[in-house]
């Protein structure tokens, strides 16, 4: 990975959006909701006020509008502050 987050930032790969509903209906791309969970790929070193709790390979839940979307090597990632992460699952 050629990206190293700074300070209290975290690089997250969002989980794939659901292709079908619970009832089996195929969801078109325009109606898919943004996933709210993903896998931590890289973490920063933290700040003097905040230690890093999450680590690479953690599965996390984050807010709907958390982070900034970036594309790297054809993959979509989110870079966000650790405080935007709601839970480790």
C-alpha positions in Angstrom: 0.0 0.0 0.0 1.5 3.3 -1.0 -0.7 5.5 1.3 0.1 6.1 5.0 -2.5 8.2 6.9 -1.2 11.0 9.1 -2.0 11.8 12.7 -5.4 10.3 13.8 -6.6 9.3 10.3 -7.6 5.9 9.1 -7.8 4.3 5.6 -10.9 2.1 5.2 -12.0 -0.1 2.3 -15.8 0.0 2.3 -17.7 -3.3 2.1 -19.4 -4.1 -1.1 -22.9 -2.7 -1.5 -25.7 -5.2 -1.4 -26.8 -6.5 -4.9 -30.1 -7.9 -3.8 -32.7 -7.0 -1.2 -33.8 -9.4 1.5 -36.8 -10.3 -0.7 -34.5 -11.2 -3.6 -35.1 -8.0 -5.7 -32.0 -6.9 -7.6 -31.0 -3.3 -6.6 -29.8 -1.0 -9.4 -26.6 1.0 -9.0 -28.5 4.3 -8.6 -30.6 3.0 -5.7 -27.8 1.3 -3.7 -27.0 2.8 -0.3 -23.5 3.7 0.7 -22.1 0.9 2.9 -21.6 1.8 6.5 -19.0 -0.8 7.3 -15.6 -1.7 6.0 -12.1 -3.0 6.7 -9.2 -0.8 8.1 -6.3 -0.9 5.7 -3.9 1.5 7.3 -3.8 3.8 10.4 -1.8 6.9 11.3 0.4 7.3 14.4 -2.2 9.2 16.4 -1.8 12.5 18.2 -0.5 13.4 21.6 -4.1 13.7 22.8 -5.5 10.6 21.0 -4.0 7.1 20.8 -4.9 4.9 17.9 -7.4 2.2 19.0 -8.1 0.7 15.6 -5.6 -1.4 13.7 -5.3 -2.8 10.2 -7.7 -5.6 9.4 -10.3 -4.4 12.0 -13.9 -4.5 10.7 -15.5 -1.2 11.6 -18.8 0.7 11.4 -18.7 4.4 10.5 -21.2 7.2 9.9 -23.1 7.7 6.7 -21.2 10.9 5.7 -17.8 10.0 7.3 -14.6 10.4 5.5 -13.3 11.5 2.1 -13.6 9.0 -0.8 -10.3 8.4 -2.7 -9.4 6.1 -5.6 -6.1 4.2 -5.5 -5.0 1.6 -8.0 -8.6 1.2 -9.3 -10.0 0.6 -5.8 -12.2 3.0 -3.8 -11.2 3.8 -0.2 -12.3 6.2 2.5 -9.9 8.2 4.6 -11.4 9.5 7.9 -10.5 10.5 11.4 -10.6 7.7 14.0 -13.4 9.7 15.8 -15.6 9.1 12.8 -15.6 5.4 13.4 -18.5 4.3 15.5 -17.6 0.7 16.5 -15.2 -2.2 15.8 -17.1 -5.4 14.9 
